[in-house]
Amino acid sequence: MAMTIHCDIVSAEQEIYSGLVEMLVATGALGELGVGYGHAPLLTSLIPGPVRVIKQNGEEEIFYVS
């Protein structure tokens, strides 16, 4: 079983996604970043674009942030 982290993606109005993921990949102000189990704490701004969520079963879901 892969190590997972809990991921919440929310808007000002509602919860968009909540669940365990193996990795989250997004584009930050300084480039693409991946966050997985054991990642160091981090605070960065995101630029508009896709956010990829890789779930426990390997399935990938893509959300768009702006």
Secondary structure, DSSP 8 states (H G I E B T S, - for coil): ----EEEEEE-SS-EEEEEEEEEEEEEETTEEEEEETT-------B-SEEEEEEETTS-EEEEEE-
